[in-house]
Amino acid sequence: MPAILYTVRATCKDIQQRGRFLSWLSPNHVAAVLRGGATAVRIVLPLPDDRSGPTPAVVETQYTFPSRKAFDTYLRDHAPALRADALQHFPPESGVTFARQVAEIATELP
């Protein structure tokens, strides 16, 4: 069964808000996702692309789950409370927006 890569992209209104988001995200939130079944986490800060202007203050958090079953268990048993906590700290009116993507990992090399 292929592993699952779950990516949460948070777009903040500015770099200061991104700093607050990062302080909230790690270590506590990511630790809770790991307890919920993820086996690895990577926090990525996209760099600006000089051709298209400045990059918004974005944080991509990539979680690896060992299987679709483990990910589905996380979604059912853990994600609702963790998402509610995120919205408590960063409600829609704060300007932070969230996008999620789920993918199977086809190949992973060292």
N, C-alpha and C positions, 0 to 999 in steps of 0.2 A: 504494500500500500504506500503510495507516495506521501512524502511529508507536505505540509501546508505552510505557505508563507502568508501571513496576515499582516497587511500594512495599514496603519492608521496615519493619515496625513492631516496635520493640524496647521491651518493657516492663521497666523496672528496678525493683528493690525500694525504692529511695529516691533522693532528689536527688543524694546523694554518688556513688552508683553510676552514675547517669545522667551525671554529670560525667566519671567515668572512661571510660564508654562513648563519650562525645563525643570525648574525647582520643584514643581508639583509632581511632574512625571517620574523623576528619578530621585531617590531610589524606591519610594513607596508604591507608586502605581505599577511600575514594571515588575516589582517583586510580587505584587498580588497576581499579575497575569502569569508569572512563572509558577506560582503556587496553584494557579488554575489549570495548569497543564502544558504551558509553553516550555520548550526546552532551551531556547536561546532568544536573545533580544539584541537588536541593534538600533541605536538612535542616530539618525542621519540628518544633517543640516545642509540642504542643497545650496550650492554656490551660485552666485549671480552669473548670468550669461551676458557677456558684454554686448552681444549683438541685439538683444531684446530689452535691454534696460535692467534695472535692479530686480532681483528676485524678492518676492514677498517674504516676510519673516515666517518661514515654513519649518516644521519639524516632522520628519517621517520616522515613525517607530515601526520596525519590522520584527514581528514575532514568528518564530518557527514552532510548529506543532508537529508531533511525530506522525500523525495520521488525521484523516478527515473525522474519524470517530472522536479522537481527542479534542479536535477543534469544535465539533458539534457539542460535546460535553461542556467545554468552556463557554460557548455561546448560551447554552441553556442554564448552566448553574452559576456562572461567575460574571459574564458580561453585563447583565442588566444592572447590577449594583455598581460595577465599575463605571459604566457609562453614566449612570445617575450622579455619581460622585464627580465625574468630569464636568457635567452640566451644572452642578452646584457651584463649582469653582470657576467655570467659564461658560456662563449661560449665553444664549444666542445674542443678547444685547451687548455682550462684552466685545463682540466682533470676531471671536475665534470661531472658525468653521472647521468641521471635521468631514473627511472623506475616507472611506474604507475600501480595501481591495483584498480579495481572497484568490490565491493562486496555488496550483500544485507545483512543487519543485521537480522539474524534469531531470536536471543534472546539477550537481554541486561539486566543484573541484577545489582542492586546497589552495 
